[in-house]
Amino acid sequence: MARIDRTGIIFDAGRPSATQSDIKFVPALAPAAGADIRLRGRWFLRGEFRDFLYRTPGVGFVASEFDWNQWHSNPTGIVSLVYRR
């Protein structure tokens, strides 16, 4: 589950018309993949890729109608040096 916090001002024709504040919980996916490459002895170079996928609520929760009920993706790549005992 993902928690989406929304706080902001809704504008109508360039003028503030309402304030919006809400919290929604939506299903989320978090696929990941990684690999370790042995460098020397117990030292490894680790590469990881993770993605966080979620869908915005269906109506009126985000400011723009174009963002309603849309999938969003937040990919992240990480490289680290690891020592294994």
C-alpha positions in Angstrom: 0.0 0.0 0.0 1.1 3.5 -0.7 0.0 6.6 1.2 -0.6 9.7 -0.9 -0.8 13.0 1.0 -2.4 15.8 -0.9 -2.3 19.4 0.3 -2.7 22.4 -2.0 -4.9 25.2 -3.4 -7.2 24.6 -6.3 -7.2 27.5 -8.8 -10.0 28.4 -11.1 -9.2 30.8 -14.0 -6.0 31.8 -12.2 -7.6 32.6 -8.9 -7.6 30.5 -5.7 -11.0 28.9 -5.3 -10.6 26.1 -2.7 -8.1 24.5 -0.4 -7.6 20.7 -0.6 -6.1 18.4 2.0 -6.5 14.7 2.2 -4.8 11.3 2.6 -5.5 8.3 0.5 -4.1 4.7 0.6 -3.8 3.0 -2.8 -2.3 -0.3 -3.9 1.3 -0.2 -5.0 3.8 -2.5 -6.7 7.5 -2.5 -5.9 9.4 -4.7 -8.4 13.1 -5.0 -7.8 16.2 -6.8 -9.3 19.8 -6.9 -8.3 23.2 -8.6 -8.8 26.4 -9.0 -6.8 29.8 -9.1 -8.6 32.7 -10.5 -6.6 35.6 -8.1 -6.7 38.2 -9.8 -4.4 37.8 -12.2 -1.5 34.8 -11.1 0.5 34.2 -7.8 -1.3 31.4 -7.5 -3.8 30.0 -4.7 -5.9 26.2 -4.8 -5.7 23.8 -3.2 -8.2 20.1 -2.9 -7.5 17.2 -1.5 -9.4 13.8 -0.8 -7.8 10.6 0.7 -9.1 7.7 2.0 -7.1 4.4 1.9 -9.1 1.2 3.3 -7.9 -2.1 4.6 -9.3 -3.6 7.9 -8.2 -7.2 7.8 -6.9 -10.0 7.9 -9.5 -11.6 11.3 -9.0 -10.9 14.7 -7.6 -7.9 13.9 -5.4 -5.1 15.5 -7.4 -5.4 19.0 -8.8 -5.4 18.1 -12.5 -8.0 15.9 -14.1 -5.3 14.5 -16.3 -3.6 12.9 -13.2 -6.8 11.1 -12.0 -6.6 7.3 -12.1 -3.1 7.3 -13.8 -0.1 5.1 -13.1 3.0 6.7 -11.8 6.5 5.2 -11.6 9.5 6.1 -9.4 12.5 4.1 -10.6 15.7 4.0 -8.5 19.1 2.6 -9.2 21.7 1.9 -6.5 25.3 0.7 -6.6 27.1 -0.2 -3.3 30.3 -1.9 -2.1 29.5 -4.9 0.2 31.7 -6.9 2.5 30.4 -10.3 3.4 31.5 -12.1 6.6 
